């Protein structure tokens, strides 16, 4: 009898956790959809703008938020170094350019850091 009660309780906890994660993901997706709809430049334009500032190879680009403001973040490999360029989604202005000292992009260059388990 105790096993059935414990199993029922565990099932309830798992169901609640699953619903919470789904609600969070739905809310996050809705925020991203809204930010993308309100963006005046596309992700491709952001990548082009970032490459104009740091010539190289774009290895990732994403919509992100910084202080509740939507931004694009583009990672670029240039001369065996990885840079992160942050751009405004409204006008494409470069907000920040920084050298990524924790090179975890796994692009096969000599700067790749090993993941710690």
Biopython code that builds the backbone (N, CA, C, O; Angstrom):
import numpy as np
from Bio.PDB.StructureBuilder import StructureBuilder

atoms = [
    (1, "UNK", "N", (0.813, -1.177, 0.000)),
    (1, "UNK", "CA", (0.000, 0.000, 0.000)),
    (1, "UNK", "C", (0.871, 1.261, 0.000)),
    (1, "UNK", "O", (0.577, 2.237, -0.690)),
    (2, "UNK", "N", (1.972, 1.214, 0.807)),
    (2, "UNK", "CA", (2.859, 2.359, 0.868)),
    (2, "UNK", "C", (3.504, 2.618, -0.491)),
    (2, "UNK", "O", (3.685, 3.769, -0.889)),
    (3, "UNK", "N", (3.848, 1.547, -1.199)),
    (3, "UNK", "CA", (4.484, 1.691, -2.513)),
    (3, "UNK", "C", (3.553, 2.394, -3.487)),
    (3, "UNK", "O", (4.000, 3.233, -4.270)),
    (4, "UNK", "N", (2.280, 2.072, -3.452)),
    (4, "UNK", "CA", (1.302, 2.693, -4.347)),
    (4, "UNK", "C", (1.155, 4.176, -4.006)),
    (4, "UNK", "O", (1.081, 5.016, -4.903)),
    (5, "UNK", "N", (1.115, 4.496, -2.714)),
    (5, "UNK", "CA", (0.996, 5.894, -2.288)),
    (5, "UNK", "C", (2.225, 6.682, -2.716)),
    (5, "UNK", "O", (2.101, 7.803, -3.209)),
    (6, "UNK", "N", (3.409, 6.110, -2.533)),
    (6, "UNK", "CA", (4.650, 6.786, -2.930)),
    (6, "UNK", "C", (4.700, 6.955, -4.443)),
    (6, "UNK", "O", (5.091, 8.008, -4.946)),
    (7, "UNK", "N", (4.305, 5.918, -5.160)),
    (7, "UNK", "CA", (4.289, 5.994, -6.621)),
    (7, "UNK", "C", (3.313, 7.071, -7.088)),
    (7, "UNK", "O", (3.620, 7.814, -8.021)),
    (8, "UNK", "N", (2.156, 7.167, -6.461)),
    (8, "UNK", "CA", (1.174, 8.197, -6.801)),
    (8, "UNK", "C", (1.712, 9.586, -6.528)),
    (8, "UNK", "O", (1.522, 10.496, -7.334)),
    (9, "UNK", "N", (2.386, 9.759, -5.394)),
    (9, "UNK", "CA", (2.975, 11.046, -5.037)),
    (9, "UNK", "C", (4.073, 11.431, -6.023)),
    (9, "UNK", "O", (4.139, 12.580, -6.458)),
    (10, "UNK", "N", (4.922, 10.496, -6.373)),
    (10, "UNK", "CA", (5.985, 10.759, -7.348)),
    (10, "UNK", "C", (5.409, 11.129, -8.711)),
    (10, "UNK", "O", (5.932, 12.013, -9.389)),
    (11, "UNK", "N", (4.338, 10.459, -9.110)),
    (11, "UNK", "CA", (3.679, 10.772, -10.381)),
    (11, "UNK", "C", (3.122, 12.185, -10.358)),
    (11, "UNK", "O", (3.242, 12.916, -11.341)),
    (12, "UNK", "N", (2.516, 12.573, -9.249)),
    (12, "UNK", "CA", (1.973, 13.924, -9.106)),
    (12, "UNK", "C", (3.086, 14.971, -9.160)),
    (12, "UNK", "O", (2.938, 15.999, -9.822)),
    (13, "UNK", "N", (4.188, 14.716, -8.474)),
    (13, "UNK", "CA", (5.324, 15.646, -8.489)),
    (13, "UNK", "C", (5.884, 15.779, -9.901)),
    (13, "UNK", "O", (6.156, 16.888, -10.360)),
    (14, "UNK", "N", (6.056, 14.664, -10.586)),
    (14, "UNK", "CA", (6.582, 14.683, -11.948)),
    (14, "UNK", "C", (5.646, 15.429, -12.886)),
    (14, "UNK", "O", (6.107, 16.207, -13.721)),
    (15, "UNK", "N", (4.352, 15.209, -12.769)),
    (15, "UNK", "CA", (3.375, 15.895, -13.620)),
    (15, "UNK", "C", (3.404, 17.399, -13.373)),
    (15, "UNK", "O", (3.341, 18.187, -14.316)),
    (16, "UNK", "N", (3.501, 17.800, -12.102)),
    (16, "UNK", "CA", (3.557, 19.223, -11.762)),
    (16, "UNK", "C", (4.827, 19.856, -12.326)),
    (16, "UNK", "O", (4.780, 20.947, -12.896)),
    (17, "UNK", "N", (5.946, 19.181, -12.169)),
    (17, "UNK", "CA", (7.213, 19.704, -12.687)),
    (17, "UNK", "C", (7.168, 19.835, -14.208)),
    (17, "UNK", "O", (7.658, 20.821, -14.759)),
    (18, "UNK", "N", (6.594, 18.863, -14.879)),
    (18, "UNK", "CA", (6.481, 18.891, -16.340)),
    (18, "UNK", "C", (5.629, 20.063, -16.794)),
    (18, "UNK", "O", (5.982, 20.754, -17.750)),
    (19, "UNK", "N", (4.506, 20.295, -16.115)),
    (19, "UNK", "CA", (3.635, 21.417, -16.478)),
    (19, "UNK", "C", (4.330, 22.755, -16.238)),
    (19, "UNK", "O", (4.159, 23.695, -17.013)),
    (20, "UNK", "N", (5.113, 22.839, -15.166)),
    (20, "UNK", "CA", (5.837, 24.074, -14.854)),
    (20, "UNK", "C", (6.874, 24.371, -15.927)),
    (20, "UNK", "O", (6.978, 25.505, -16.393)),
    (21, "UNK", "N", (7.634, 23.371, -16.317)),
    (21, "UNK", "CA", (8.650, 23.548, -17.357)),
    (21, "UNK", "C", (7.986, 23.927, -18.679)),
    (21, "UNK", "O", (8.474, 24.818, -19.374)),
    (22, "UNK", "N", (6.896, 23.277, -19.033)),
    (22, "UNK", "CA", (6.201, 23.599, -20.277)),
    (22, "UNK", "C", (5.671, 25.027, -20.254)),
    (22, "UNK", "O", (5.769, 25.737, -21.255)),
    (23, "UNK", "N", (5.112, 25.454, -19.128)),
    (23, "UNK", "CA", (4.592, 26.826, -19.010)),
    (23, "UNK", "C", (5.728, 27.828, -19.168)),
    (23, "UNK", "O", (5.570, 28.848, -19.838)),
    (24, "UNK", "N", (6.877, 27.539, -18.548)),
    (24, "UNK", "CA", (8.037, 28.423, -18.676)),
    (24, "UNK", "C", (8.501, 28.477, -20.130)),
    (24, "UNK", "O", (8.786, 29.557, -20.646)),
    (25, "UNK", "N", (8.580, 27.332, -20.790)),
    (25, "UNK", "CA", (9.028, 27.279, -22.184)),
    (25, "UNK", "C", (8.049, 28.027, -23.092)),
    (25, "UNK", "O", (8.467, 28.755, -23.992)),
    (26, "UNK", "N", (6.753, 27.849, -22.855)),
    (26, "UNK", "CA", (5.752, 28.557, -23.658)),
    (26, "UNK", "C", (5.891, 30.068, -23.485)),
    (26, "UNK", "O", (5.814, 30.819, -24.457)),
    (27, "UNK", "N", (6.096, 30.508, -22.241)),
    (27, "UNK", "CA", (6.254, 31.937, -21.971)),
    (27, "UNK", "C", (7.522, 32.472, -22.631)),
    (27, "UNK", "O", (7.517, 33.559, -23.207)),
    (28, "UNK", "N", (8.601, 31.707, -22.545)),
    (28, "UNK", "CA", (9.869, 32.108, -23.151)),
    (28, "UNK", "C", (9.747, 32.179, -24.671)),
    (28, "UNK", "O", (10.254, 33.115, -25.291)),
    (29, "UNK", "N", (9.082, 31.200, -25.270)),
    (29, "UNK", "CA", (8.874, 31.201, -26.720)),
    (29, "UNK", "C", (8.018, 32.386, -27.141)),
    (29, "UNK", "O", (8.277, 33.001, -28.176)),
    (30, "UNK", "N", (7.010, 32.710, -26.357)),
    (30, "UNK", "CA", (6.144, 33.849, -26.679)),
    (30, "UNK", "C", (6.941, 35.149, -26.631)),
    (30, "UNK", "O", (6.756, 36.024, -27.477)),
    (31, "UNK", "N", (7.831, 35.279, -25.639)),
    (31, "UNK", "CA", (8.684, 36.477, -25.540)),
    (31, "UNK", "C", (9.608, 36.569, -26.759)),
    (31, "UNK", "O", (9.778, 37.642, -27.339)),
    (32, "UNK", "N", (10.202, 35.435, -27.140)),
    (32, "UNK", "CA", (11.093, 35.427, -28.306)),
    (32, "UNK", "C", (10.327, 35.751, -29.587)),
    (32, "UNK", "O", (10.817, 36.498, -30.434)),
    (33, "UNK", "N", (9.130, 35.193, -29.728)),
    (33, "UNK", "CA", (8.315, 35.475, -30.910)),
    (33, "UNK", "C", (7.981, 36.961, -30.987)),
    (33, "UNK", "O", (8.046, 37.564, -32.058)),
    (34, "UNK", "N", (7.625, 37.545, -29.849)),
    (34, "UNK", "CA", (7.301, 38.968, -29.807)),
    (34, "UNK", "C", (8.528, 39.810, -30.139)),
    (34, "UNK", "O", (8.438, 40.761, -30.915)),
    (35, "UNK", "N", (9.675, 39.463, -29.554)),
    (35, "UNK", "CA", (10.919, 40.208, -29.817)),
    (35, "UNK", "C", (11.310, 40.121, -31.286)),
    (35, "UNK", "O", (11.746, 41.111, -31.874)),
    (36, "UNK", "N", (11.156, 38.944, -31.879)),
    (36, "UNK", "CA", (11.467, 38.794, -33.308)),
    (36, "UNK", "C", (10.506, 39.608, -34.169)),
    (36, "UNK", "O", (10.918, 40.222, -35.154)),
    (37, "UNK", "N", (9.231, 39.614, -33.800)),
    (37, "UNK", "CA", (8.236, 40.368, -34.568)),
    (37, "UNK", "C", (8.508, 41.864, -34.481)),
    (37, "UNK", "O", (8.254, 42.598, -35.436)),
    (38, "UNK", "N", (9.022, 42.320, -33.346)),
    (38, "UNK", "CA", (9.280, 43.744, -33.155)),
    (38, "UNK", "C", (10.649, 44.181, -33.675)),
    (38, "UNK", "O", (10.906, 45.377, -33.810)),
    (39, "UNK", "N", (11.525, 43.224, -33.967)),
    (39, "UNK", "CA", (12.865, 43.557, -34.462)),
    (39, "UNK", "C", (12.768, 44.219, -35.834)),
    (39, "UNK", "O", (11.982, 43.803, -36.686)),
    (40, "UNK", "N", (13.572, 45.243, -36.027)),
    (40, "UNK", "CA", (13.565, 45.943, -37.306)),
    (40, "UNK", "C", (14.642, 45.434, -38.248)),
    (40, "UNK", "O", (14.627, 45.743, -39.440)),
    (41, "UNK", "N", (15.578, 44.654, -37.717)),
    (41, "UNK", "CA", (16.573, 44.031, -38.586)),
    (41, "UNK", "C", (16.467, 42.522, -38.408)),
    (41, "UNK", "O", (16.045, 42.038, -37.358)),
    (42, "UNK", "N", (16.849, 41.800, -39.427)),
    (42, "UNK", "CA", (16.790, 40.335, -39.376)),
    (42, "UNK", "C", (18.066, 39.791, -38.753)),
    (42, "UNK", "O", (19.051, 40.511, -38.590)),
    (43, "UNK", "N", (18.035, 38.526, -38.411)),
    (43, "UNK", "CA", (19.221, 37.866, -37.877)),
    (43, "UNK", "C", (20.341, 37.883, -38.912)),
    (43, "UNK", "O", (21.506, 38.067, -38.561)),
    (44, "UNK", "N", (19.996, 37.691, -40.190)),
    (44, "UNK", "CA", (21.017, 37.744, -41.250)),
    (44, "UNK", "C", (21.664, 39.116, -41.334)),
    (44, "UNK", "O", (22.873, 39.220, -41.543)),
    (45, "UNK", "N", (20.866, 40.177, -41.172)),
    (45, "UNK", "CA", (21.423, 41.526, -41.183)),
    (45, "UNK", "C", (22.327, 41.748, -39.968)),
    (45, "UNK", "O", (23.351, 42.424, -40.067)),
    (46, "UNK", "N", (21.950, 41.183, -38.837)),
    (46, "UNK", "CA", (22.782, 41.292, -37.636)),
    (46, "UNK", "C", (24.125, 40.594, -37.850)),
    (46, "UNK", "O", (25.169, 41.118, -37.462)),
    (47, "UNK", "N", (24.097, 39.418, -38.466)),
    (47, "UNK", "CA", (25.342, 38.696, -38.743)),
    (47, "UNK", "C", (26.219, 39.524, -39.682)),
    (47, "UNK", "O", (27.424, 39.639, -39.460)),
    (48, "UNK", "N", (25.630, 40.095, -40.719)),
    (48, "UNK", "CA", (26.397, 40.938, -41.648)),
    (48, "UNK", "C", (26.993, 42.137, -40.926)),
    (48, "UNK", "O", (28.147, 42.493, -41.164)),
    (49, "UNK", "N", (26.216, 42.764, -40.045)),
    (49, "UNK", "CA", (26.717, 43.904, -39.280)),
    (49, "UNK", "C", (27.859, 43.520, -38.357)),
    (49, "UNK", "O", (28.829, 44.264, -38.215)),
    (50, "UNK", "N", (27.744, 42.360, -37.732)),
    (50, "UNK", "CA", (28.803, 41.887, -36.837)),
    (50, "UNK", "C", (30.073, 41.572, -37.626)),
    (50, "UNK", "O", (31.179, 41.878, -37.181)),
    (51, "UNK", "N", (29.907, 40.959, -38.801)),
    (51, "UNK", "CA", (31.073, 40.634, -39.633)),
    (51, "UNK", "C", (31.750, 41.887, -40.178)),
    (51, "UNK", "O", (32.940, 41.860, -40.492)),
    (52, "UNK", "N", (31.002, 42.983, -40.295)),
    (52, "UNK", "CA", (31.608, 44.241, -40.726)),
    (52, "UNK", "C", (32.524, 44.803, -39.637)),
    (52, "UNK", "O", (33.492, 45.505, -39.931)),
    (53, "UNK", "N", (32.213, 44.490, -38.390)),
    (53, "UNK", "CA", (33.017, 44.965, -37.263)),
    (53, "UNK", "C", (34.172, 44.013, -36.965)),
    (53, "UNK", "O", (35.285, 44.446, -36.665)),
    (54, "UNK", "N", (33.894, 42.707, -37.051)),
    (54, "UNK", "CA", (34.911, 41.683, -36.812)),
    (54, "UNK", "C", (34.911, 40.730, -38.001)),
    (54, "UNK", "O", (34.135, 39.775, -38.022)),
    (55, "UNK", "N", (35.764, 40.973, -38.991)),
    (55, "UNK", "CA", (35.819, 40.060, -40.130)),
    (55, "UNK", "C", (36.246, 38.663, -39.675)),
    (55, "UNK", "O", (37.151, 38.526, -38.852)),
    (56, "UNK", "N", (35.610, 37.652, -40.200)),
    (56, "UNK", "CA", (35.928, 36.278, -39.832)),
    (56, "UNK", "C", (34.810, 35.356, -40.255)),
    (56, "UNK", "O", (34.163, 35.569, -41.281)),
    (57, "UNK", "N", (34.588, 34.325, -39.454)),
    (57, "UNK", "CA", (33.547, 33.340, -39.744)),
    (57, "UNK", "C", (32.545, 33.338, -38.587)),
    (57, "UNK", "O", (32.909, 33.065, -37.443)),
    (58, "UNK", "N", (31.289, 33.643, -38.893)),
    (58, "UNK", "CA", (30.241, 33.595, -37.875)),
    (58, "UNK", "C", (29.944, 32.133, -37.556)),
    (58, "UNK", "O", (29.654, 31.336, -38.448)),
    (59, "UNK", "N", (30.020, 31.798, -36.275)),
    (59, "UNK", "CA", (29.790, 30.402, -35.877)),
    (59, "UNK", "C", (28.480, 30.218, -35.131)),
    (59, "UNK", "O", (27.987, 29.096, -35.011)),
    (60, "UNK", "N", (27.905, 31.318, -34.625)),
    (60, "UNK", "CA", (26.582, 31.227, -34.010)),
    (60, "UNK", "C", (25.959, 32.614, -33.963)),
    (60, "UNK", "O", (26.651, 33.631, -33.921)),
    (61, "UNK", "N", (24.639, 32.622, -33.972)),
    (61, "UNK", "CA", (23.884, 33.876, -33.868)),
    (61, "UNK", "C", (22.556, 33.542, -33.223)),
    (61, "UNK", "O", (21.934, 32.527, -33.538)),
    (62, "UNK", "N", (22.125, 34.412, -32.310)),
    (62, "UNK", "CA", (20.887, 34.145, -31.594)),
    (62, "UNK", "C", (20.253, 35.433, -31.103)),
    (62, "UNK", "O", (20.904, 36.467, -30.955)),
    (63, "UNK", "N", (18.963, 35.326, -30.859)),
    (63, "UNK", "CA", (18.218, 36.397, -30.213)),
    (63, "UNK", "C", (18.366, 36.181, -28.713)),
    (63, "UNK", "O", (18.217, 35.061, -28.223)),
    (64, "UNK", "N", (18.657, 37.245, -27.992)),
    (64, "UNK", "CA", (18.864, 37.149, -26.552)),
    (64, "UNK", "C", (18.272, 38.394, -25.911)),
    (64, "UNK", "O", (17.821, 39.302, -26.610)),
    (65, "UNK", "N", (18.270, 38.439, -24.602)),
    (65, "UNK", "CA", (17.841, 39.678, -23.966)),
    (65, "UNK", "C", (18.919, 40.138, -22.992)),
    (65, "UNK", "O", (19.594, 39.342, -22.340)),
    (66, "UNK", "N", (19.046, 41.436, -22.928)),
    (66, "UNK", "CA", (20.032, 42.061, -22.057)),
    (66, "UNK", "C", (19.320, 43.188, -21.338)),
    (66, "UNK", "O", (18.877, 44.153, -21.962)),
    (67, "UNK", "N", (19.213, 43.068, -20.040)),
    (67, "UNK", "CA", (18.494, 44.066, -19.250)),
    (67, "UNK", "C", (17.088, 44.300, -19.798)),
    (67, "UNK", "O", (16.651, 45.443, -19.937)),
    (68, "UNK", "N", (16.383, 43.213, -20.109)),
    (68, "UNK", "CA", (15.008, 43.240, -20.625)),
    (68, "UNK", "C", (14.895, 43.896, -22.000)),
    (68, "UNK", "O", (13.805, 44.302, -22.404)),
    (69, "UNK", "N", (16.001, 44.000, -22.713)),
    (69, "UNK", "CA", (15.995, 44.543, -24.073)),
    (69, "UNK", "C", (16.461, 43.450, -25.032)),
    (69, "UNK", "O", (17.470, 42.793, -24.779)),
    (70, "UNK", "N", (15.735, 43.254, -26.124)),
    (70, "UNK", "CA", (16.107, 42.230, -27.101)),
    (70, "UNK", "C", (17.366, 42.654, -27.844)),
    (70, "UNK", "O", (17.489, 43.798, -28.283)),
    (71, "UNK", "N", (18.297, 41.721, -27.977)),
    (71, "UNK", "CA", (19.542, 41.947, -28.716)),
    (71, "UNK", "C", (19.858, 40.698, -29.527)),
    (71, "UNK", "O", (19.372, 39.605, -29.236)),
    (72, "UNK", "N", (20.679, 40.885, -30.542)),
    (72, "UNK", "CA", (21.257, 39.749, -31.263)),
    (72, "UNK", "C", (22.678, 39.562, -30.753)),
    (72, "UNK", "O", (23.400, 40.537, -30.546)),
    (73, "UNK", "N", (23.078, 38.315, -30.551)),
    (73, "UNK", "CA", (24.464, 37.998, -30.190)),
    (73, "UNK", "C", (25.034, 37.130, -31.306)),
    (73, "UNK", "O", (24.446, 36.120, -31.694)),
    (74, "UNK", "N", (26.176, 37.541, -31.805)),
    (74, "UNK", "CA", (26.832, 36.822, -32.882)),
    (74, "UNK", "C", (28.242, 36.463, -32.422)),
    (74, "UNK", "O", (28.987, 37.327, -31.958)),
    (75, "UNK", "N", (28.607, 35.185, -32.552)),
    (75, "UNK", "CA", (29.965, 34.759, -32.240)),
    (75, "UNK", "C", (30.719, 34.591, -33.542)),
    (75, "UNK", "O", (30.229, 33.979, -34.492)),
    (76, "UNK", "N", (31.922, 35.147, -33.568)),
    (76, "UNK", "CA", (32.743, 35.138, -34.777)),
    (76, "UNK", "C", (34.134, 34.643, -34.431)),
    (76, "UNK", "O", (34.718, 35.059, -33.430)),
    (77, "UNK", "N", (34.664, 33.753, -35.262)),
    (77, "UNK", "CA", (36.050, 33.320, -35.130)),
    (77, "UNK", "C", (36.859, 34.120, -36.138)),
    (77, "UNK", "O", (36.565, 34.135, -37.333)),
    (78, "UNK", "N", (37.888, 34.786, -35.619)),
    (78, "UNK", "CA", (38.760, 35.606, -36.454)),
    (78, "UNK", "C", (40.186, 35.454, -35.952)),
    (78, "UNK", "O", (40.470, 35.710, -34.781)),
    (79, "UNK", "N", (41.073, 35.041, -36.827)),
    (79, "UNK", "CA", (42.491, 34.864, -36.466)),
    (79, "UNK", "C", (42.635, 33.991, -35.218)),
    (79, "UNK", "O", (43.368, 34.336, -34.290)),
    (80, "UNK", "N", (41.937, 32.873, -35.207)),
    (80, "UNK", "CA", (41.980, 31.870, -34.138)),
    (80, "UNK", "C", (41.515, 32.396, -32.784)),
    (80, "UNK", "O", (41.852, 31.823, -31.748)),
    (81, "UNK", "N", (40.745, 33.476, -32.786)),
    (81, "UNK", "CA", (40.148, 34.003, -31.566)),
    (81, "UNK", "C", (38.644, 34.105, -31.781)),
    (81, "UNK", "O", (38.179, 34.310, -32.902)),
    (82, "UNK", "N", (37.896, 33.960, -30.703)),
    (82, "UNK", "CA", (36.444, 34.043, -30.789)),
    (82, "UNK", "C", (35.979, 35.351, -30.170)),
    (82, "UNK", "O", (36.360, 35.705, -29.054)),
    (83, "UNK", "N", (35.144, 36.061, -30.925)),
    (83, "UNK", "CA", (34.584, 37.329, -30.464)),
    (83, "UNK", "C", (33.076, 37.199, -30.343)),
    (83, "UNK", "O", (32.444, 36.455, -31.094)),
    (84, "UNK", "N", (32.505, 37.924, -29.396)),
    (84, "UNK", "CA", (31.054, 37.988, -29.245)),
    (84, "UNK", "C", (30.642, 39.435, -29.524)),
    (84, "UNK", "O", (31.095, 40.365, -28.856)),
    (85, "UNK", "N", (29.775, 39.601, -30.525)),
    (85, "UNK", "CA", (29.292, 40.928, -30.901)),
    (85, "UNK", "C", (27.806, 40.995, -30.559)),
    (85, "UNK", "O", (27.032, 40.119, -30.943)),
    (86, "UNK", "N", (27.416, 42.038, -29.836)),
    (86, "UNK", "CA", (26.023, 42.243, -29.441)),
    (86, "UNK", "C", (25.476, 43.424, -30.231)),
    (86, "UNK", "O", (26.076, 44.498, -30.261)),
    (87, "UNK", "N", (24.310, 43.207, -30.879)),
    (87, "UNK", "CA", (23.713, 44.250, -31.713)),
    (87, "UNK", "C", (22.278, 44.535, -31.294)),
    (87, "UNK", "O", (21.564, 43.645, -30.831)),
    (88, "UNK", "N", (21.868, 45.784, -31.463)),
    (88, "UNK", "CA", (20.500, 46.221, -31.194)),
    (88, "UNK", "C", (19.583, 45.642, -32.276)),
    (88, "UNK", "O", (19.902, 45.720, -33.462)),
    (89, "UNK", "N", (18.454, 45.066, -31.876)),
    (89, "UNK", "CA", (17.523, 44.473, -32.844)),
    (89, "UNK", "C", (16.733, 45.533, -33.602)),
    (89, "UNK", "O", (16.133, 45.239, -34.636)),
    (90, "UNK", "N", (16.730, 46.749, -33.102)),
    (90, "UNK", "CA", (15.944, 47.811, -33.736)),
    (90, "UNK", "C", (16.701, 48.529, -34.854)),
    (90, "UNK", "O", (16.114, 48.880, -35.877)),
    (91, "UNK", "N", (18.008, 48.748, -34.659)),
    (91, "UNK", "CA", (18.750, 49.529, -35.644)),
    (91, "UNK", "C", (20.056, 48.886, -36.102)),
    (91, "UNK", "O", (20.738, 49.434, -36.969)),
    (92, "UNK", "N", (20.411, 47.746, -35.541)),
    (92, "UNK", "CA", (21.628, 47.054, -35.942)),
    (92, "UNK", "C", (22.895, 47.639, -35.352)),
    (92, "UNK", "O", (23.991, 47.187, -35.681)),
    (93, "UNK", "N", (22.769, 48.634, -34.487)),
    (93, "UNK", "CA", (23.938, 49.261, -33.872)),
    (93, "UNK", "C", (24.673, 48.244, -33.006)),
    (93, "UNK", "O", (24.057, 47.478, -32.264)),
    (94, "UNK", "N", (25.997, 48.250, -33.112)),
    (94, "UNK", "CA", (26.816, 47.366, -32.289)),
    (94, "UNK", "C", (26.849, 47.934, -30.873)),
    (94, "UNK", "O", (27.306, 49.055, -30.651)),
    (95, "UNK", "N", (26.364, 47.156, -29.935)),
    (95, "UNK", "CA", (26.315, 47.575, -28.541)),
    (95, "UNK", "C", (27.570, 47.152, -27.779)),
    (95, "UNK", "O", (27.989, 47.824, -26.837)),
    (96, "UNK", "N", (28.158, 46.046, -28.192)),
    (96, "UNK", "CA", (29.357, 45.544, -27.521)),
    (96, "UNK", "C", (30.107, 44.602, -28.445)),
    (96, "UNK", "O", (29.524, 43.910, -29.279)),
    (97, "UNK", "N", (31.411, 44.602, -28.268)),
    (97, "UNK", "CA", (32.281, 43.644, -28.971)),
    (97, "UNK", "C", (33.294, 43.188, -27.944)),
    (97, "UNK", "O", (34.018, 44.006, -27.375)),
    (98, "UNK", "N", (33.352, 41.883, -27.702)),
    (98, "UNK", "CA", (34.298, 41.390, -26.717)),
    (98, "UNK", "C", (34.964, 40.108, -27.168)),
    (98, "UNK", "O", (34.373, 39.276, -27.857)),
    (99, "UNK", "N", (36.201, 39.980, -26.761)),
    (99, "UNK", "CA", (36.952, 38.763, -27.012)),
    (99, "UNK", "C", (36.454, 37.714, -26.040)),
    (99, "UNK", "O", (36.414, 37.953, -24.833)),
    (100, "UNK", "N", (36.079, 36.566, -26.549)),
    (100, "UNK", "CA", (35.594, 35.473, -25.709)),
    (100, "UNK", "C", (36.804, 34.699, -25.212)),
    (100, "UNK", "O", (37.403, 33.916, -25.950)),
    (101, "UNK", "N", (37.154, 34.927, -23.955)),
    (101, "UNK", "CA", (38.349, 34.277, -23.408)),
    (101, "UNK", "C", (38.088, 32.837, -22.999)),
    (101, "UNK", "O", (39.032, 32.055, -22.882)),
    (102, "UNK", "N", (36.836, 32.467, -22.781)),
    (102, "UNK", "CA", (36.483, 31.084, -22.466)),
    (102, "UNK", "C", (36.009, 30.436, -23.751)),
    (102, "UNK", "O", (34.807, 30.320, -23.990)),
    (103, "UNK", "N", (36.940, 30.019, -24.567)),
    (103, "UNK", "CA", (36.642, 29.494, -25.897)),
    (103, "UNK", "C", (36.056, 28.098, -25.782)),
    (103, "UNK", "O", (36.785, 27.109, -25.705)),
    (104, "UNK", "N", (34.743, 28.031, -25.771)),
    (104, "UNK", "CA", (34.047, 26.748, -25.659)),
    (104, "UNK", "C", (33.253, 26.432, -26.913)),
    (104, "UNK", "O", (32.264, 25.701, -26.852)),
    (105, "UNK", "N", (33.670, 26.972, -28.049)),
    (105, "UNK", "CA", (32.878, 26.795, -29.252)),
    (105, "UNK", "C", (33.129, 25.464, -29.960)),
    (105, "UNK", "O", (32.408, 25.114, -30.895)),
    (106, "UNK", "N", (34.126, 24.736, -29.529)),
    (106, "UNK", "CA", (34.435, 23.411, -30.086)),
    (106, "UNK", "C", (34.567, 23.449, -31.611)),
    (106, "UNK", "O", (34.073, 22.570, -32.317)),
    (107, "UNK", "N", (35.246, 24.490, -32.097)),
    (107, "UNK", "CA", (35.418, 24.587, -33.538)),
    (107, "UNK", "C", (36.714, 23.924, -34.010)),
    (107, "UNK", "O", (37.076, 24.009, -35.184)),
    (108, "UNK", "N", (37.402, 23.266, -33.084)),
    (108, "UNK", "CA", (38.604, 22.524, -33.457)),
    (108, "UNK", "C", (39.881, 23.335, -33.427)),
    (108, "UNK", "O", (40.948, 22.816, -33.756)),
    (109, "UNK", "N", (39.794, 24.614, -33.034)),
    (109, "UNK", "CA", (41.023, 25.395, -32.997)),
    (109, "UNK", "C", (41.799, 25.095, -31.718)),
    (109, "UNK", "O", (41.303, 24.407, -30.826)),
    (110, "UNK", "N", (43.011, 25.614, -31.642)),
    (110, "UNK", "CA", (43.876, 25.312, -30.506)),
    (110, "UNK", "C", (43.403, 25.950, -29.201)),
    (110, "UNK", "O", (43.912, 25.613, -28.132)),
    (111, "UNK", "N", (42.441, 26.864, -29.275)),
    (111, "UNK", "CA", (41.959, 27.552, -28.081)),
    (111, "UNK", "C", (40.809, 26.838, -27.385)),
    (111, "UNK", "O", (40.392, 27.256, -26.304)),
    (112, "UNK", "N", (40.288, 25.769, -27.984)),
    (112, "UNK", "CA", (39.150, 25.076, -27.376)),
    (112, "UNK", "C", (39.511, 24.619, -25.968)),
    (112, "UNK", "O", (40.563, 24.020, -25.743)),
    (113, "UNK", "N", (38.636, 24.909, -25.044)),
    (113, "UNK", "CA", (38.818, 24.490, -23.658)),
    (113, "UNK", "C", (38.079, 23.176, -23.455)),
    (113, "UNK", "O", (37.046, 22.928, -24.075)),
    (114, "UNK", "N", (38.611, 22.357, -22.597)),
    (114, "UNK", "CA", (37.958, 21.097, -22.267)),
    (114, "UNK", "C", (36.815, 21.366, -21.300)),
    (114, "UNK", "O", (36.955, 22.161, -20.371)),
    (115, "UNK", "N", (35.675, 20.696, -21.521)),
    (115, "UNK", "CA", (34.549, 20.800, -20.591)),
    (115, "UNK", "C", (34.921, 20.079, -19.318)),
    (115, "UNK", "O", (35.497, 18.991, -19.354)),
    (116, "UNK", "N", (34.589, 20.690, -18.184)),
    (116, "UNK", "CA", (34.833, 20.041, -16.892)),
    (116, "UNK", "C", (33.585, 19.297, -16.491)),
    (116, "UNK", "O", (32.488, 19.854, -16.518)),
    (117, "UNK", "N", (33.742, 18.050, -16.121)),
    (117, "UNK", "CA", (32.598, 17.237, -15.701)),
    (117, "UNK", "C", (32.357, 17.396, -14.231)),
    (117, "UNK", "O", (31.434, 16.790, -13.687)),
]
sb = StructureBuilder()
sb.init_structure("model")
sb.init_model(0)
sb.init_chain("A")
sb.init_seg("    ")
for serial, (resi, resn, name, xyz) in enumerate(atoms, 1):
    if name == "N":
        sb.init_residue(resn, " ", resi, " ")
    sb.init_atom(name, np.array(xyz, "f"), 0.0, 1.0, " ", f" {name:<3s}", serial, name[0])
structure = sb.get_structure()
